[in-house]
Amino acid sequence: MTEPKKPSAAARARRAPQDRLAKGEATGKHSTVEFRGRTLDIDPDRLDDYDAFEALRQGFPGPLMEALIPDEPTRRAVLDDARDDDGRLRTTAVTAIIIELSQAVGAGN
C-alpha cells in the first residue's frame, strides 16, 4: 500500500482562497481592528450601504469613511494621520484606508 502524497512546499505556501477569509458582515458582530496604531470598533453591517459605495464610485469617499468610522474625532485622527508631508489628504490615501479597513472586517466575503 502506498502512502498518500505529501503536499509540495509551494502548495503549503499558497494563501488561503479569498472565500476562506473571515466573513465579518455574516456574523453581525462588531469587529475590533488594529489599524495603524489605533484600535477601531467597526460594525460590518454599516458597510452594507449602497449609497455610501455609490458616492465612493463617484469619487466621494466621505460617506463610506463615516460608515466605517462613525465617531468623528476618531475618523478625523485616522484621516489626519494619512496626510502627506504637505498636509494634503489625498483621495488615494483615503481609498487605501477604506480598502484596508474593509478587508480587515471581511467585507464582501
N, C-alpha and C positions, 0 to 999 in steps of 0.2 A: 504494500500500500504506500502511495506517495504522500508526502507531506504537502499541505497547502502552500502555495507560492507566497513568499513574503512580499509586501509592497516595496517598491523601489524607493530610494531616498527622494526622488522627485515627486513621487506620489504622496509620500508622507509630508513633504514640504508645501504642497499645494494649499492655498487658502480655502477655507470653508465656502461653499457656494453662498451667494447672496441670500438665498431663501432660508439659510440656516442662521441668519443674524437674529438678534432679539427683535421681537415684534412688539415694540412699545405701545403702539396705539391699540393693539389687540387685547392687551391686558387691562386697559382702562385705569392704570395706576400711574401716578406721577413718577418721573424719572429724576433721580439726583445725578447730576452730571458735573464732573470736574472739568472746567473749561478755562484754559489759560490762567490758571491760578485762582479761579473763583469757583465756588460751589453754587450751582444753579438747580432750582427745582422746576422742572418743565412738565407741563401737562400735555401728553401726546394728543389728547383729544382736541386741544386748541389748534393743532396743525391741520385738522380736518376742516379747513376753511377755504372754500373755492375762491371767495372774493380776495382773500389775502394772497393766494397764489396767482390770481389773475393780475393783481396790482404788481406783483413781482415780475411777472412776464412782461408787463408794460414798462418796466424799469423803475418801479417804486417799491423798494424793499421795506419801507416803514411799517405797513400793516402786518407783514409777516414777522418782523422783529418784535412788534408789540404782542403778537400771538405767542411767540417763543418766550419772551421775557416781559411779562405784563407789568412788573414792578419798574416804574420809571427810573428811579435812582440807580438800580442795578443795570438796567438797559443802557442808560447814559454812560455808566462806568465802563461797561463792555465796549461800547462804541468809542469812547474816548481812548481806551487802550489800543484801538485799531487805527488811530490816526497816524499818518506818516510824519516824518521829521518836520514838514512844513505846516503841520496842523490840519491838513486836509483829511477828510474822511471819504475815502474813495468807495464808489459803488462796488468795485471788485472786492474790496476788503469786507464790506457788509455781506455781499453774496457768499464769500468764503465762510463767514461766521454762520450764516443760515444753513449752508450745506453741512458744516461740521456738527452743528447742534442737531440738525435733523437726523444725521447718521447716528449720532450718539444716543438718541432716544429710539432709534429703529424705525423712523417714519418711512412709510412706503413699502414696508416689508410685510 
